[in-house]
């Protein structure tokens, strides 16, 4: 009898988990879309870090961690930020739940390939900065969502946009500053404007 593993079937369910549950959205965003954007931005940040600031960041791994960074939400659902970070106890409890969800997902892989995925779900020693880049990409992606909503006339995201910008600036990362200065302004442009730049 052949073994059956559900890891990739579970990953395909990311498209059913909607983000920004407490906010009125002009367009719903699911975690599958969000993770793709985070992956691309994390890769871009790593490239900038290496090319402009001579850092040694694994660009491809940054992209892969970005792809899977919200995978535990397939099990936990998307916990709204005000609840997740309400206090240190709540934050710690959510981290524990998230770790359990990660282990559960990894156990859906065959044992002989599971180790190849563990470092995409848990921080490995020496890769702390890599994960910081993905965290920055996550915040930038959320900031972009705020820009898009506000450009659609939805003032609901005004406060979130301001909070996220402050959090991004407080990361004090050179590659993040470059991305914010050189790439973010284009998000306010129309398709025709983008094509004629």
ZAFIVEX-6380 format. One record per atom (N, C-alpha, C): residue number from 0; atom name; x, y, z. Coordinates in nm, 3 decimals. Layout:
N
   lumvo   koltor         x         y         z
     NUM       CA         X         Y         Z
...
END
This chain:
197
   lumvo   koltor         x         y         z
       0        N     0.084    -0.120     0.000
       0       CA     0.000     0.000     0.000
       0        C     0.088     0.125     0.000
       1        N     0.054     0.220    -0.086
       1       CA     0.132     0.343    -0.097
       1        C     0.099     0.437     0.018
       2        N     0.200     0.515     0.059
       2       CA     0.177     0.616     0.162
       2        C     0.112     0.739     0.098
       3        N     0.028     0.804     0.173
       3       CA    -0.033     0.928     0.127
       3        C     0.002     1.038     0.226
       4        N     0.049     1.149     0.172
       4       CA     0.090     1.264     0.255
       4        C     0.009     1.386     0.214
       5        N    -0.030     1.465     0.311
       5       CA    -0.125     1.574     0.284
       5        C    -0.063     1.714     0.285
       6        N     0.071     1.724     0.295
       6       CA     0.136     1.855     0.306
       6        C     0.095     1.950     0.193
       7        N     0.111     1.908     0.070
       7       CA     0.085     2.000    -0.040
       7        C    -0.065     2.027    -0.060
       8        N    -0.148     1.929    -0.028
       8       CA    -0.293     1.953    -0.030
       8        C    -0.331     2.057     0.074
       9        N    -0.263     2.052     0.190
       9       CA    -0.287     2.154     0.293
       9        C    -0.240     2.290     0.246
      10        N    -0.121     2.296     0.183
      10       CA    -0.069     2.424     0.134
      10        C    -0.166     2.488     0.033
      11        N    -0.232     2.404    -0.045
      11       CA    -0.324     2.458    -0.146
      11        C    -0.446     2.524    -0.083
      12        N    -0.467     2.501     0.046
      12       CA    -0.580     2.561     0.116
      12        C    -0.552     2.703     0.165
      13        N    -0.430     2.751     0.141
      13       CA    -0.399     2.890     0.180
      13        C    -0.493     2.989     0.112
      14        N    -0.540     2.953    -0.006
      14       CA    -0.627     3.044    -0.081
      14        C    -0.763     3.065    -0.014
      15        N    -0.797     2.980     0.084
      15       CA    -0.925     2.994     0.153
      15        C    -0.917     3.078     0.280
      16        N    -0.797     3.114     0.322
      16       CA    -0.780     3.191     0.447
      16        C    -0.770     3.339     0.412
      17        N    -0.871     3.414     0.450
      17       CA    -0.873     3.556     0.418
      17        C    -0.804     3.638     0.527
      18        N    -0.736     3.743     0.483
      18       CA    -0.667     3.834     0.574
      18        C    -0.755     3.954     0.607
      19        N    -0.711     4.033     0.705
      19       CA    -0.778     4.158     0.742
      19        C    -0.925     4.136     0.781
      20        N    -0.949     4.035     0.862
      20       CA    -1.086     3.995     0.896
      20        C    -1.166     4.104     0.967
      21        N    -1.098     4.190     1.042
      21       CA    -1.171     4.294     1.118
      21        C    -1.193     4.421     1.038
      22        N    -1.140     4.425     0.916
      22       CA    -1.145     4.548     0.835
      22        C    -1.241     4.533     0.718
      23        N    -1.303     4.646     0.680
      23       CA    -1.383     4.648     0.557
      23        C    -1.286     4.659     0.440
      24        N    -1.293     4.565     0.349
      24       CA    -1.202     4.559     0.235
      24        C    -1.276     4.590     0.106
      25        N    -1.213     4.665     0.016
      25       CA    -1.270     4.682    -0.117
      25        C    -1.240     4.558    -0.202
      26        N    -1.132     4.489    -0.166
      26       CA    -1.096     4.363    -0.232
      26        C    -1.036     4.269    -0.128
      27        N    -1.093     4.149    -0.117
      27       CA    -1.042     4.052    -0.021
      27        C    -0.903     4.003    -0.064
      28        N    -0.821     3.974     0.035
      28       CA    -0.687     3.920     0.010
      28        C    -0.674     3.791     0.090
      29        N    -0.627     3.684     0.025
      29       CA    -0.606     3.559     0.096
      29        C    -0.457     3.541     0.123
      30        N    -0.424     3.444     0.210
      30       CA    -0.283     3.429     0.248
      30        C    -0.198     3.370     0.136
      31        N    -0.260     3.305     0.040
      31       CA    -0.184     3.255    -0.075
      31        C    -0.130     3.372    -0.156
      32        N    -0.216     3.469    -0.183
      32       CA    -0.173     3.590    -0.255
      32        C    -0.067     3.666    -0.174
      33        N    -0.095     3.680    -0.047
      33       CA    -0.005     3.754     0.041
      33        C     0.133     3.688     0.047
      34        N     0.136     3.556     0.061
      34       CA     0.265     3.486     0.069
      34        C     0.346     3.497    -0.060
      35        N     0.278     3.498    -0.174
      35       CA     0.349     3.517    -0.301
      35        C     0.415     3.655    -0.303
      36        N     0.340     3.758    -0.262
      36       CA     0.395     3.893    -0.261
      36        C     0.511     3.905    -0.162
      37        N     0.495     3.847    -0.044
      37       CA     0.602     3.850     0.057
      37        C     0.726     3.780     0.002
      38        N     0.707     3.669    -0.065
      38       CA     0.819     3.595    -0.124
      38        C     0.896     3.682    -0.223
      39        N     0.825     3.750    -0.312
      39       CA     0.891     3.835    -0.412
      39        C     0.963     3.952    -0.346
      40        N     0.898     4.014    -0.247
      40       CA     0.960     4.128    -0.179
      40        C     1.081     4.083    -0.098
      41        N     1.069     3.969    -0.028
      41       CA     1.183     3.918     0.051
      41        C     1.302     3.889    -0.039
      42        N     1.276     3.830    -0.154
      42       CA     1.383     3.805    -0.251
      42        C     1.446     3.936    -0.295
      43        N     1.362     4.034    -0.326
      43       CA     1.412     4.166    -0.367
      43        C     1.495     4.233    -0.259
      44        N     1.450     4.225    -0.134
      44       CA     1.525     4.283    -0.023
      44        C     1.661     4.215    -0.008
      45        N     1.663     4.083    -0.024
      45       CA     1.789     4.009    -0.013
      45        C     1.885     4.048    -0.125
      46        N     1.831     4.064    -0.247
      46       CA     1.914     4.108    -0.360
      46        C     1.973     4.246    -0.332
      47        N     1.890     4.338    -0.284
      47       CA     1.937     4.474    -0.251
      47        C     2.044     4.467    -0.142
      48        N     2.018     4.385    -0.039
      48       CA     2.115     4.370     0.071
      48        C     2.250     4.325     0.019
      49        N     2.249     4.231    -0.075
      49       CA     2.374     4.176    -0.129
      49        C     2.442     4.271    -0.228
      50        N     2.365     4.328    -0.319
      50       CA     2.423     4.410    -0.426
      50        C     2.462     4.550    -0.379
      51        N     2.378     4.610    -0.296
      51       CA     2.403     4.748    -0.255
      51        C     2.485     4.758    -0.127
      52        N     2.471     4.660    -0.038
      52       CA     2.533     4.671     0.094
      52        C     2.629     4.556     0.126
      53        N     2.659     4.476     0.026
      53       CA     2.761     4.370     0.035
      53        C     2.736     4.274     0.153
      54        N     2.609     4.245     0.177
      54       CA     2.574     4.148     0.280
      54        C     2.572     4.009     0.216
      55        N     2.565     3.907     0.296
      55       CA     2.565     3.770     0.245
      55        C     2.434     3.703     0.285
      56        N     2.329     3.736     0.210
      56       CA     2.195     3.685     0.240
      56        C     2.155     3.585     0.132
      57        N     2.103     3.472     0.171
      57       CA     2.058     3.370     0.077
      57        C     1.926     3.416     0.013
      58        N     1.934     3.468    -0.108
      58       CA     1.819     3.528    -0.176
      58        C     1.708     3.426    -0.201
      59        N     1.746     3.307    -0.248
      59       CA     1.646     3.205    -0.279
      59        C     1.575     3.155    -0.153
      60        N     1.651     3.141    -0.045
      60       CA     1.589     3.093     0.079
      60        C     1.496     3.200     0.137
      61        N     1.533     3.326     0.121
      61       CA     1.443     3.434     0.166
      61        C     1.308     3.421     0.096
      62        N     1.312     3.394    -0.035
      62       CA     1.188     3.378    -0.112
      62        C     1.108     3.258    -0.063
      63        N     1.175     3.147    -0.036
      63       CA     1.106     3.026     0.009
      63        C     1.043     3.044     0.147
      64        N     1.116     3.107     0.238
      64       CA     1.059     3.133     0.371
      64        C     0.936     3.223     0.358
      65        N     0.946     3.321     0.270
      65       CA     0.831     3.409     0.244
      65        C     0.710     3.333     0.193
      66        N     0.733     3.234     0.107
      66       CA     0.622     3.154     0.052
      66        C     0.547     3.078     0.161
      67        N     0.620     3.032     0.261
      67       CA     0.559     2.948     0.364
      67        C     0.531     3.022     0.496
      68        N     0.564     3.151     0.504
      68       CA     0.566     3.217     0.635
      68        C     0.430     3.221     0.705
      69        N     0.321     3.220     0.631
      69       CA     0.189     3.221     0.694
      69        C     0.118     3.085     0.683
      70        N     0.189     2.982     0.642
      70       CA     0.127     2.849     0.628
      70        C     0.058     2.800     0.755
      71        N     0.111     2.828     0.875
      71       CA     0.040     2.782     0.996
      71        C    -0.104     2.832     1.006
      72        N    -0.133     2.942     0.937
      72       CA    -0.269     2.998     0.942
      72        C    -0.372     2.909     0.873
      73        N    -0.326     2.810     0.796
      73       CA    -0.418     2.710     0.741
      73        C    -0.487     2.639     0.856
      74        N    -0.414     2.621     0.965
      74       CA    -0.466     2.552     1.084
      74        C    -0.523     2.651     1.184
      75        N    -0.452     2.762     1.208
      75       CA    -0.493     2.856     1.313
      75        C    -0.593     2.960     1.266
      76        N    -0.600     2.983     1.135
      76       CA    -0.675     3.096     1.083
      76        C    -0.590     3.221     1.098
      77        N    -0.633     3.331     1.037
      77       CA    -0.559     3.457     1.045
      77        C    -0.602     3.532     1.170
      78        N    -0.517     3.532     1.269
      78       CA    -0.546     3.604     1.394
      78        C    -0.524     3.753     1.371
      79        N    -0.626     3.837     1.393
      79       CA    -0.608     3.982     1.374
      79        C    -0.495     4.037     1.462
      80        N    -0.415     4.126     1.405
      80       CA    -0.298     4.182     1.473
      80        C    -0.330     4.242     1.610
      81        N    -0.440     4.320     1.625
      81       CA    -0.468     4.377     1.758
      81        C    -0.486     4.271     1.866
      82        N    -0.533     4.153     1.828
      82       CA    -0.551     4.045     1.924
      82        C    -0.419     3.972     1.946
      83        N    -0.351     3.941     1.835
      83       CA    -0.226     3.865     1.839
      83        C    -0.121     3.933     1.925
      84        N    -0.116     4.067     1.917
      84       CA    -0.013     4.142     1.990
      84        C    -0.072     4.227     2.102
      85        N    -0.186     4.184     2.156
      85       CA    -0.254     4.260     2.262
      85        C    -0.165     4.281     2.383
      86        N    -0.095     4.177     2.426
      86       CA     0.001     4.187     2.536
      86        C     0.103     4.073     2.520
      87        N     0.203     4.072     2.608
      87       CA     0.311     3.974     2.594
      87        C     0.260     3.831     2.615
      88        N     0.160     3.814     2.704
      88       CA     0.105     3.680     2.726
      88        C     0.035     3.628     2.602
      89        N    -0.045     3.716     2.539
      89       CA    -0.118     3.677     2.418
      89        C    -0.020     3.648     2.304
      90        N     0.082     3.732     2.292
      90       CA     0.182     3.712     2.188
      90        C     0.255     3.580     2.207
      91        N     0.294     3.550     2.332
      91       CA     0.362     3.424     2.362
      91        C     0.274     3.303     2.336
      92        N     0.148     3.313     2.376
      92       CA     0.054     3.202     2.355
      92        C     0.034     3.176     2.206
      93        N     0.024     3.285     2.128
      93       CA     0.005     3.267     1.984
      93        C     0.128     3.203     1.920
      94        N     0.247     3.243     1.967
      94       CA     0.371     3.184     1.915
      94        C     0.374     3.033     1.940
      95        N     0.325     2.993     2.058
      95       CA     0.321     2.849     2.090
      95        C     0.224     2.776     1.998
      96        N     0.107     2.834     1.976
      96       CA     0.006     2.774     1.888
      96        C     0.062     2.764     1.745
      97        N     0.130     2.869     1.703
      97       CA     0.190     2.872     1.570
      97        C     0.296     2.762     1.555
      98        N     0.378     2.743     1.658
      98       CA     0.482     2.639     1.654
      98        C     0.420     2.500     1.645
      99        N     0.312     2.479     1.718
      99       CA     0.242     2.349     1.712
      99        C     0.187     2.327     1.572
     100        N     0.129     2.431     1.513
     100       CA     0.074     2.421     1.377
     100        C     0.185     2.390     1.276
     101        N     0.301     2.455     1.292
     101       CA     0.415     2.429     1.202
     101        C     0.459     2.283     1.211
     102        N     0.470     2.232     1.333
     102       CA     0.511     2.092     1.351
     102        C     0.408     1.997     1.290
     103        N     0.282     2.032     1.306
     103       CA     0.176     1.948     1.249
     103        C     0.185     1.945     1.096
     104        N     0.211     2.059     1.036
     104       CA     0.225     2.065     0.890
     104        C     0.348     1.986     0.844
     105        N     0.458     2.002     0.914
     105       CA     0.580     1.929     0.877
     105        C     0.561     1.777     0.888
     106        N     0.480     1.735     0.983
     106       CA     0.453     1.592     0.999
     106        C     0.368     1.534     0.887
     107        N     0.319     1.622     0.799
     107       CA     0.242     1.578     0.683
     107        C     0.333     1.548     0.563
     108        N     0.464     1.558     0.587
     108       CA     0.564     1.524     0.485
     108        C     0.628     1.390     0.517
     109        N     0.676     1.317     0.415
     109       CA     0.751     1.196     0.444
     109        C     0.876     1.229     0.526
     110        N     0.911     1.143     0.616
     110       CA     1.021     1.170     0.708
     110        C     1.153     1.199     0.637
     111        N     1.178     1.133     0.524
     111       CA     1.307     1.149     0.457
     111        C     1.324     1.285     0.390
     112        N     1.216     1.359     0.366
     112       CA     1.231     1.494     0.308
     112        C     1.190     1.605     0.404
     113        N     1.136     1.567     0.519
     113       CA     1.087     1.665     0.617
     113        C     1.196     1.763     0.660
     114        N     1.318     1.713     0.679
     114       CA     1.427     1.800     0.727
     114        C     1.457     1.913     0.629
     115        N     1.428     1.892     0.499
     115       CA     1.452     1.996     0.399
     115        C     1.356     2.114     0.417
     116        N     1.245     2.092     0.483
     116       CA     1.143     2.196     0.501
     116        C     1.147     2.262     0.638
     117        N     1.211     2.197     0.735
     117       CA     1.210     2.249     0.872
     117        C     1.263     2.391     0.882
     118        N     1.368     2.422     0.807
     118       CA     1.427     2.557     0.816
     118        C     1.344     2.661     0.742
     119        N     1.235     2.618     0.676
     119       CA     1.142     2.713     0.615
     119        C     1.028     2.748     0.711
     120        N     1.019     2.671     0.819
     120       CA     0.914     2.692     0.920
     120        C     0.968     2.738     1.054
     121        N     1.095     2.706     1.082
     121       CA     1.157     2.745     1.208
     121        C     1.292     2.809     1.181
     122        N     1.326     2.911     1.259
     122       CA     1.453     2.982     1.242
     122        C     1.569     2.891     1.276
     123        N     1.663     2.878     1.182
     123       CA     1.785     2.801     1.207
     123        C     1.893     2.895     1.260
     124        N     1.984     2.840     1.337
     124       CA     2.094     2.919     1.392
     124        C     2.173     2.983     1.278
     125        N     2.200     3.112     1.292
     125       CA     2.275     3.184     1.190
     125        C     2.187     3.244     1.081
     126        N     2.057     3.215     1.084
     126       CA     1.967     3.268     0.980
     126        C     1.867     3.371     1.035
     127        N     1.900     3.428     1.150
     127       CA     1.810     3.525     1.212
     127        C     1.786     3.646     1.122
     128        N     1.894     3.693     1.055
     128       CA     1.878     3.811     0.970
     128        C     1.792     3.780     0.848
     129        N     1.804     3.659     0.797
     129       CA     1.722     3.615     0.685
     129        C     1.574     3.624     0.721
     130        N     1.540     3.579     0.841
     130       CA     1.402     3.584     0.888
     130        C     1.357     3.728     0.914
     131        N     1.452     3.812     0.954
     131       CA     1.420     3.956     0.973
     131        C     1.383     4.019     0.839
     132        N     1.450     3.978     0.734
     132       CA     1.418     4.027     0.599
     132        C     1.277     3.985     0.560
     133        N     1.242     3.860     0.589
     133       CA     1.106     3.812     0.558
     133        C     1.002     3.889     0.640
     134        N     1.034     3.916     0.766
     134       CA     0.943     3.995     0.851
     134        C     0.923     4.134     0.792
     135        N     1.030     4.195     0.743
     135       CA     1.020     4.326     0.679
     135        C     0.933     4.317     0.554
     136        N     0.953     4.212     0.475
     136       CA     0.873     4.192     0.354
     136        C     0.725     4.176     0.388
     137        N     0.697     4.107     0.498
     137       CA     0.560     4.087     0.545
     137        C     0.495     4.222     0.577
     138        N     0.570     4.307     0.647
     138       CA     0.517     4.440     0.683
     138        C     0.499     4.527     0.558
     139        N     0.594     4.518     0.465
     139       CA     0.583     4.595     0.341
     139        C     0.461     4.551     0.262
     140        N     0.437     4.421     0.254
     140       CA     0.319     4.369     0.184
     140        C     0.190     4.422     0.247
     141        N     0.185     4.424     0.379
     141       CA     0.067     4.478     0.449
     141        C     0.052     4.627     0.421
     142        N     0.165     4.698     0.416
     142       CA     0.163     4.842     0.385
     142        C     0.110     4.865     0.243
     143        N     0.150     4.780     0.149
     143       CA     0.101     4.791     0.012
     143        C    -0.050     4.770     0.007
     144        N    -0.099     4.675     0.084
     144       CA    -0.244     4.652     0.093
     144        C    -0.315     4.779     0.140
     145        N    -0.256     4.847     0.238
     145       CA    -0.314     4.972     0.288
     145        C    -0.317     5.078     0.178
     146        N    -0.208     5.089     0.102
     146       CA    -0.202     5.185    -0.009
     146        C    -0.313     5.156    -0.109
     147        N    -0.328     5.028    -0.146
     147       CA    -0.428     4.988    -0.246
     147        C    -0.569     5.018    -0.196
     148        N    -0.596     4.989    -0.070
     148       CA    -0.729     5.015    -0.015
     148        C    -0.758     5.165    -0.011
     149        N    -0.660     5.244     0.032
     149       CA    -0.681     5.388     0.040
     149        C    -0.694     5.450    -0.098
     150        N    -0.621     5.396    -0.196
     150       CA    -0.635     5.444    -0.334
     150        C    -0.773     5.413    -0.392
     151        N    -0.840     5.313    -0.332
     151       CA    -0.977     5.279    -0.374
     151        C    -1.081     5.356    -0.294
     152        N    -1.035     5.451    -0.214
     152       CA    -1.126     5.535    -0.137
     152        C    -1.168     5.477    -0.003
     153        N    -1.099     5.373     0.042
     153       CA    -1.133     5.309     0.169
     153        C    -1.045     5.365     0.281
     154        N    -1.102     5.457     0.359
     154       CA    -1.030     5.519     0.470
     154        C    -1.009     5.428     0.589
     155        N    -1.069     5.308     0.586
     155       CA    -1.058     5.211     0.694
     155        C    -0.914     5.174     0.725
     156        N    -0.826     5.187     0.624
     156       CA    -0.687     5.142     0.639
     156        C    -0.590     5.256     0.674
     157        N    -0.642     5.373     0.701
     157       CA    -0.557     5.490     0.729
     157        C    -0.468     5.468     0.851
     158        N    -0.526     5.423     0.960
     158       CA    -0.450     5.402     1.084
     158        C    -0.349     5.288     1.068
     159        N    -0.392     5.180     1.003
     159       CA    -0.302     5.066     0.981
     159        C    -0.183     5.107     0.896
     160        N    -0.207     5.190     0.796
     160       CA    -0.099     5.237     0.709
     160        C     0.006     5.314     0.789
     161        N    -0.041     5.404     0.874
     161       CA     0.049     5.485     0.957
     161        C     0.129     5.397     1.053
     162        N     0.062     5.302     1.118
     162       CA     0.128     5.212     1.213
     162        C     0.232     5.126     1.143
     163        N     0.197     5.073     1.025
     163       CA     0.290     4.988     0.951
     163        C     0.412     5.065     0.903
     164        N     0.391     5.188     0.857
     164       CA     0.504     5.270     0.812
     164        C     0.601     5.293     0.928
     165        N     0.546     5.323     1.046
     165       CA     0.631     5.341     1.164
     165        C     0.709     5.214     1.197
     166        N     0.642     5.099     1.189
     166       CA     0.708     4.971     1.219
     166        C     0.818     4.941     1.118
     167        N     0.792     4.971     0.991
     167       CA     0.891     4.949     0.885
     167        C     1.014     5.038     0.907
     168        N     0.990     5.164     0.935
     168       CA     1.100     5.258     0.958
     168        C     1.181     5.219     1.082
     169        N     1.113     5.167     1.185
     169       CA     1.180     5.128     1.310
     169        C     1.264     5.002     1.297
     170        N     1.254     4.935     1.185
     170       CA     1.338     4.816     1.165
     170        C     1.483     4.857     1.135
     171        N     1.501     4.979     1.086
     171       CA     1.635     5.034     1.058
     171        C     1.719     4.939     0.973
     172        N     1.663     4.901     0.859
     172       CA     1.732     4.811     0.767
     172        C     1.757     4.885     0.636
     173        N     1.883     4.891     0.596
     173       CA     1.920     4.968     0.475
     173        C     1.845     4.922     0.351
     174        N     1.835     4.790     0.333
     174       CA     1.769     4.737     0.215
     174        C     1.620     4.769     0.213
     175        N     1.560     4.777     0.331
     175       CA     1.419     4.813     0.343
     175        C     1.400     4.960     0.304
     176        N     1.490     5.046     0.351
     176       CA     1.481     5.188     0.316
     176        C     1.491     5.208     0.165
     177        N     1.582     5.133     0.101
     177       CA     1.596     5.141    -0.045
     177        C     1.466     5.098    -0.113
     178        N     1.409     4.986    -0.069
     178       CA     1.286     4.936    -0.130
     178        C     1.173     5.038    -0.115
     179        N     1.160     5.094     0.005
     179       CA     1.054     5.191     0.031
     179        C     1.070     5.316    -0.056
     180        N     1.194     5.361    -0.076
     180       CA     1.220     5.482    -0.154
     180        C     1.209     5.459    -0.304
     181        N     1.254     5.342    -0.351
     181       CA     1.265     5.320    -0.495
     181        C     1.147     5.244    -0.557
     182        N     1.075     5.165    -0.478
     182       CA     0.969     5.082    -0.534
     182        C     0.828     5.116    -0.487
     183        N     0.813     5.160    -0.364
     183       CA     0.679     5.186    -0.310
     183        C     0.605     5.298    -0.383
     184        N     0.670     5.407    -0.426
     184       CA     0.595     5.513    -0.494
     184        C     0.516     5.466    -0.617
     185        N     0.560     5.362    -0.683
     185       CA     0.492     5.312    -0.803
     185        C     0.355     5.250    -0.771
     186        N     0.332     5.213    -0.646
     186       CA     0.206     5.148    -0.612
     186        C     0.086     5.243    -0.620
     187        N     0.110     5.371    -0.630
     187       CA    -0.001     5.465    -0.645
     187        C    -0.036     5.495    -0.789
     188        N     0.032     5.432    -0.883
     188       CA     0.014     5.463    -1.025
     188        C    -0.084     5.368    -1.093
     189        N    -0.142     5.415    -1.204
     189       CA    -0.232     5.333    -1.283
     189        C    -0.149     5.240    -1.373
     190        N    -0.216     5.143    -1.436
     190       CA    -0.148     5.052    -1.527
     190        C    -0.080     5.128    -1.641
     191        N    -0.149     5.225    -1.700
     191       CA    -0.090     5.304    -1.809
     191        C     0.033     5.380    -1.761
     192        N     0.024     5.438    -1.642
     192       CA     0.138     5.512    -1.587
     192        C     0.256     5.419    -1.562
     193        N     0.230     5.299    -1.511
     193       CA     0.337     5.203    -1.484
     193        C     0.406     5.160    -1.614
     194        N     0.328     5.141    -1.719
     194       CA     0.384     5.095    -1.847
     194        C     0.464     5.205    -1.919
     195        N     0.434     5.329    -1.887
     195       CA     0.502     5.442    -1.954
     195        C     0.614     5.502    -1.873
     196        N     0.652     5.436    -1.765
     196       CA     0.761     5.489    -1.681
     196        C     0.895     5.470    -1.750
END
